[in-house]
Amino acid sequence: MARVAGAALLALGIACGTVPVDERGRAALALIVPMLVYNLAVAALLVHAHFGLELSGIGLWPAVVVHAALAVWCVACLTNAIRRIQYPVSH
């Protein structure tokens, strides 16, 4: 199961890295929302693993912090993409 999830993440990462830059930001918007959901879900699942399932490990909290930071970054990118859609740059 972990390899399947890893393959899905690899595919999503490639999609995010190769998205064409459009002046209105719609393509970026289509990829940022799933990444935001993923990072929020992983952070929540890891916190639940600690408090609900009483699991622990050396990488648990660093992983929570990384995914929470990536979620914040996604929100910033999402805000920028929405701004581009609402106020397109005129050439």
Phi, psi and omega in degrees: 000321180295324178292323177295316178296321178296319177295321178296318178294321178298315179297318179294321177296319177295318179299318180293324182284339184249008180296133180291145179274109176257152186290341181264345175085010183291323180294318178296321180300321181293339179258333183290319182300311177298324178294322177297313179300315180300310184294322176295318180295316180295316178300316180294319179296322179291321176296318177298322179300323180285307186277323183275320183256356180058038175268152178208164179177166185293333183262359185297303184289323173300323178293321177299314181297317181297314181291324176294319178295320177295325177295318177297318178297319177298320178297318178297317178293322179296317177300316179295317180295319178295320178298321179294325179290319182285324183233075182296150179280127179268140179252000000 
